[in-house]
Amino acid sequence: FLDGITMGGGVGLGSHARYRVVTERSVVAMPETSIGLTPDAGGSWILSRAPGFSGLRLAMTGNRLNGVGAVMAGFADRMVPSETLADIAALLETRTAKDVFALITPLPTVSIQELDACYDAPDIATVLRNLAERGGEEGARDLQALAAACPFSVVLAWFAWHRARGLKNRDAAFQQEEMLVSHLIRRPDFTEGVRCRLIERDVQPTWSPANLMDVRRHDIEACFQEYVR
């Protein structure tokens, strides 16, 4: 039951289960770029398999999903009213999860949001231009989220998502995440992000580099190499 806030490690604990239920109270996200990391805990595997470019958008911005969005993006399977969770749990005492899930009507499939198409681009500069030119108010919110996030992490999330699309299984995604995180936790951005976002809160971090366009491709590529301890 992903009832309430399910982010980062919460996704790792809950969204890889076989049967996943959200409610109207669910808030699901992979907000790692806000603290100088990149989606991990197997979240990159889910994001890389989300419809269209919606997963790339979520990986870069850390945007939050409600219950419906979580199901559509592949973080959950069913959505139910929160007051029915106790009844579902009672049914699971005597019936298999497969049988209980069969009693829950799936959500109807919805089309991919047009804004996600802004991320179908050859590079991040084009994404930013797409959001500014045709993203409207929602695109402006994405631009704000990207501007507030760690530039290095946003660029790394871009490349990690594209590479994860070619991985064969979730274990390979975990291996890639471990490699990336082993590099990121040694960068000053991670310490700065945790201090500002999680400890002092609401304090604007000083990122290095400070802008997306200043992130060097060479430094990004180095993160995809095994870290020698």
Summary of the structure (lengths in Angstrom):
residues: 229
radius of gyration: 18.2
end to end distance: 37.9
largest distance: 57.9
contacts: 733
relative contact order: 0.15
helix: 56%
strand: 5%
